[in-house]
């Protein structure tokens, strides 16, 4: 799945930049409402 791969790369980039994973989770939840 390309989206999942892109998401994993984005998550890796953000974590390397010092962004907490919880922040990313909240952003994803807003972008992709269940």
PDB file of N, CA, C and O in Angstrom:
ATOM      1  N   UNK A   1       0.847  -1.202   0.000  1.00  0.00           N
ATOM      2  CA  UNK A   1       0.000   0.000   0.000  1.00  0.00           C
ATOM      3  C   UNK A   1       0.884   1.254   0.000  1.00  0.00           C
ATOM      4  O   UNK A   1       1.666   1.478   0.924  1.00  0.00           O
ATOM      5  N   UNK A   2       0.748   2.037  -1.019  1.00  0.00           N
ATOM      6  CA  UNK A   2       1.584   3.223  -1.160  1.00  0.00           C
ATOM      7  C   UNK A   2       1.325   4.222  -0.035  1.00  0.00           C
ATOM      8  O   UNK A   2       2.261   4.819   0.499  1.00  0.00           O
ATOM      9  N   UNK A   3       0.062   4.401   0.320  1.00  0.00           N
ATOM     10  CA  UNK A   3      -0.270   5.363   1.380  1.00  0.00           C
ATOM     11  C   UNK A   3       0.400   4.975   2.690  1.00  0.00           C
ATOM     12  O   UNK A   3       0.952   5.825   3.389  1.00  0.00           O
ATOM     13  N   UNK A   4       0.350   3.694   3.016  1.00  0.00           N
ATOM     14  CA  UNK A   4       0.949   3.228   4.269  1.00  0.00           C
ATOM     15  C   UNK A   4       2.456   3.451   4.242  1.00  0.00           C
ATOM     16  O   UNK A   4       3.057   3.824   5.249  1.00  0.00           O
ATOM     17  N   UNK A   5       3.054   3.221   3.086  1.00  0.00           N
ATOM     18  CA  UNK A   5       4.499   3.412   2.974  1.00  0.00           C
ATOM     19  C   UNK A   5       4.852   4.884   3.135  1.00  0.00           C
ATOM     20  O   UNK A   5       5.798   5.228   3.844  1.00  0.00           O
ATOM     21  N   UNK A   6       4.095   5.742   2.481  1.00  0.00           N
ATOM     22  CA  UNK A   6       4.330   7.183   2.595  1.00  0.00           C
ATOM     23  C   UNK A   6       4.130   7.641   4.033  1.00  0.00           C
ATOM     24  O   UNK A   6       4.874   8.479   4.542  1.00  0.00           O
ATOM     25  N   UNK A   7       3.118   7.082   4.676  1.00  0.00           N
ATOM     26  CA  UNK A   7       2.836   7.438   6.061  1.00  0.00           C
ATOM     27  C   UNK A   7       3.993   7.022   6.965  1.00  0.00           C
ATOM     28  O   UNK A   7       4.393   7.774   7.853  1.00  0.00           O
ATOM     29  N   UNK A   8       4.524   5.831   6.738  1.00  0.00           N
ATOM     30  CA  UNK A   8       5.655   5.353   7.535  1.00  0.00           C
ATOM     31  C   UNK A   8       6.865   6.255   7.329  1.00  0.00           C
ATOM     32  O   UNK A   8       7.571   6.572   8.286  1.00  0.00           O
ATOM     33  N   UNK A   9       7.109   6.667   6.099  1.00  0.00           N
ATOM     34  CA  UNK A   9       8.235   7.558   5.819  1.00  0.00           C
ATOM     35  C   UNK A   9       8.027   8.907   6.487  1.00  0.00           C
ATOM     36  O   UNK A   9       8.969   9.488   7.025  1.00  0.00           O
ATOM     37  N   UNK A  10       6.799   9.408   6.455  1.00  0.00           N
ATOM     38  CA  UNK A  10       6.491  10.686   7.093  1.00  0.00           C
ATOM     39  C   UNK A  10       6.684  10.589   8.599  1.00  0.00           C
ATOM     40  O   UNK A  10       7.244  11.488   9.226  1.00  0.00           O
ATOM     41  N   UNK A  11       6.208   9.478   9.174  1.00  0.00           N
ATOM     42  CA  UNK A  11       6.333   9.279  10.612  1.00  0.00           C
ATOM     43  C   UNK A  11       7.800   9.220  11.008  1.00  0.00           C
ATOM     44  O   UNK A  11       8.192   9.785  12.029  1.00  0.00           O
ATOM     45  N   UNK A  12       8.616   8.537  10.205  1.00  0.00           N
ATOM     46  CA  UNK A  12      10.048   8.437  10.473  1.00  0.00           C
ATOM     47  C   UNK A  12      10.687   9.822  10.411  1.00  0.00           C
ATOM     48  O   UNK A  12      11.498  10.177  11.266  1.00  0.00           O
ATOM     49  N   UNK A  13      10.318  10.598   9.401  1.00  0.00           N
ATOM     50  CA  UNK A  13      10.877  11.938   9.247  1.00  0.00           C
ATOM     51  C   UNK A  13      10.505  12.825  10.428  1.00  0.00           C
ATOM     52  O   UNK A  13      11.345  13.554  10.956  1.00  0.00           O
ATOM     53  N   UNK A  14       9.235  12.758  10.841  1.00  0.00           N
ATOM     54  CA  UNK A  14       8.779  13.583  11.959  1.00  0.00           C
ATOM     55  C   UNK A  14       9.453  13.168  13.256  1.00  0.00           C
ATOM     56  O   UNK A  14       9.845  14.023  14.050  1.00  0.00           O
ATOM     57  N   UNK A  15       9.593  11.859  13.485  1.00  0.00           N
ATOM     58  CA  UNK A  15      10.213  11.409  14.726  1.00  0.00           C
ATOM     59  C   UNK A  15      11.684  11.811  14.749  1.00  0.00           C
ATOM     60  O   UNK A  15      12.223  12.136  15.807  1.00  0.00           O
ATOM     61  N   UNK A  16      12.334  11.789  13.590  1.00  0.00           N
ATOM     62  CA  UNK A  16      13.727  12.236  13.522  1.00  0.00           C
ATOM     63  C   UNK A  16      13.826  13.735  13.775  1.00  0.00           C
ATOM     64  O   UNK A  16      14.842  14.225  14.268  1.00  0.00           O
ATOM     65  N   UNK A  17      12.763  14.458  13.435  1.00  0.00           N
ATOM     66  CA  UNK A  17      12.730  15.905  13.652  1.00  0.00           C
ATOM     67  C   UNK A  17      12.334  16.245  15.087  1.00  0.00           C
ATOM     68  O   UNK A  17      12.328  17.413  15.477  1.00  0.00           O
ATOM     69  N   UNK A  18      12.002  15.214  15.873  1.00  0.00           N
ATOM     70  CA  UNK A  18      11.680  15.437  17.275  1.00  0.00           C
ATOM     71  C   UNK A  18      10.205  15.637  17.539  1.00  0.00           C
ATOM     72  O   UNK A  18       9.827  16.106  18.612  1.00  0.00           O
ATOM     73  N   UNK A  19       9.359  15.286  16.573  1.00  0.00           N
ATOM     74  CA  UNK A  19       7.913  15.425  16.766  1.00  0.00           C
ATOM     75  C   UNK A  19       7.383  14.179  17.468  1.00  0.00           C
ATOM     76  O   UNK A  19       7.598  13.070  16.977  1.00  0.00           O
ATOM     77  N   UNK A  20       6.697  14.325  18.598  1.00  0.00           N
ATOM     78  CA  UNK A  20       6.163  13.163  19.316  1.00  0.00           C
ATOM     79  C   UNK A  20       5.166  12.398  18.457  1.00  0.00           C
ATOM     80  O   UNK A  20       4.402  12.995  17.698  1.00  0.00           O
ATOM     81  N   UNK A  21       5.179  11.067  18.581  1.00  0.00           N
ATOM     82  CA  UNK A  21       4.283  10.235  17.771  1.00  0.00           C
ATOM     83  C   UNK A  21       2.817  10.545  18.060  1.00  0.00           C
ATOM     84  O   UNK A  21       1.973  10.406  17.175  1.00  0.00           O
ATOM     85  N   UNK A  22       2.504  10.960  19.276  1.00  0.00           N
ATOM     86  CA  UNK A  22       1.122  11.281  19.622  1.00  0.00           C
ATOM     87  C   UNK A  22       0.583  12.436  18.790  1.00  0.00           C
ATOM     88  O   UNK A  22      -0.593  12.456  18.427  1.00  0.00           O
ATOM     89  N   UNK A  23       1.452  13.397  18.491  1.00  0.00           N
ATOM     90  CA  UNK A  23       1.048  14.534  17.663  1.00  0.00           C
ATOM     91  C   UNK A  23       0.694  14.041  16.269  1.00  0.00           C
ATOM     92  O   UNK A  23      -0.299  14.471  15.682  1.00  0.00           O
ATOM     93  N   UNK A  24       1.514  13.138  15.743  1.00  0.00           N
ATOM     94  CA  UNK A  24       1.250  12.585  14.411  1.00  0.00           C
ATOM     95  C   UNK A  24      -0.058  11.814  14.404  1.00  0.00           C
ATOM     96  O   UNK A  24      -0.839  11.915  13.457  1.00  0.00           O
ATOM     97  N   UNK A  25      -0.300  11.039  15.463  1.00  0.00           N
ATOM     98  CA  UNK A  25      -1.543  10.263  15.552  1.00  0.00           C
ATOM     99  C   UNK A  25      -2.760  11.184  15.525  1.00  0.00           C
ATOM    100  O   UNK A  25      -3.755  10.886  14.865  1.00  0.00           O
ATOM    101  N   UNK A  26      -2.679  12.302  16.244  1.00  0.00           N
ATOM    102  CA  UNK A  26      -3.802  13.246  16.261  1.00  0.00           C
ATOM    103  C   UNK A  26      -4.019  13.844  14.878  1.00  0.00           C
ATOM    104  O   UNK A  26      -5.155  14.011  14.435  1.00  0.00           O
ATOM    105  N   UNK A  27      -2.915  14.166  14.198  1.00  0.00           N
ATOM    106  CA  UNK A  27      -3.013  14.742  12.862  1.00  0.00           C
ATOM    107  C   UNK A  27      -3.662  13.755  11.901  1.00  0.00           C
ATOM    108  O   UNK A  27      -4.523  14.127  11.104  1.00  0.00           O
ATOM    109  N   UNK A  28      -3.247  12.502  11.982  1.00  0.00           N
ATOM    110  CA  UNK A  28      -3.818  11.464  11.117  1.00  0.00           C
ATOM    111  C   UNK A  28      -5.307  11.300  11.410  1.00  0.00           C
ATOM    112  O   UNK A  28      -6.111  11.151  10.490  1.00  0.00           O
ATOM    113  N   UNK A  29      -5.669  11.328  12.681  1.00  0.00           N
ATOM    114  CA  UNK A  29      -7.075  11.167  13.060  1.00  0.00           C
ATOM    115  C   UNK A  29      -7.926  12.297  12.467  1.00  0.00           C
ATOM    116  O   UNK A  29      -9.071  12.078  12.072  1.00  0.00           O
ATOM    117  N   UNK A  30      -7.359  13.497  12.410  1.00  0.00           N
ATOM    118  CA  UNK A  30      -8.098  14.629  11.839  1.00  0.00           C
ATOM    119  C   UNK A  30      -8.180  14.512  10.319  1.00  0.00           C
ATOM    120  O   UNK A  30      -9.203  14.846   9.721  1.00  0.00           O
ATOM    121  N   UNK A  31      -7.101  14.036   9.698  1.00  0.00           N
ATOM    122  CA  UNK A  31      -7.064  13.919   8.243  1.00  0.00           C
ATOM    123  C   UNK A  31      -7.940  12.773   7.747  1.00  0.00           C
ATOM    124  O   UNK A  31      -8.577  12.867   6.698  1.00  0.00           O
ATOM    125  N   UNK A  32      -7.959  11.687   8.523  1.00  0.00           N
ATOM    126  CA  UNK A  32      -8.707  10.496   8.109  1.00  0.00           C
ATOM    127  C   UNK A  32      -9.690  10.085   9.193  1.00  0.00           C
ATOM    128  O   UNK A  32      -9.454   9.113   9.911  1.00  0.00           O
ATOM    129  N   UNK A  33     -10.803  10.826   9.318  1.00  0.00           N
ATOM    130  CA  UNK A  33     -11.788  10.489  10.359  1.00  0.00           C
ATOM    131  C   UNK A  33     -12.315   9.077  10.160  1.00  0.00           C
ATOM    132  O   UNK A  33     -12.604   8.663   9.037  1.00  0.00           O
ATOM    133  N   UNK A  34     -12.436   8.349  11.247  1.00  0.00           N
ATOM    134  CA  UNK A  34     -12.926   6.964  11.176  1.00  0.00           C
ATOM    135  C   UNK A  34     -14.439   6.971  11.020  1.00  0.00           C
ATOM    136  O   UNK A  34     -15.056   5.909  10.941  1.00  0.00           O
TER     137      UNK A  34
END
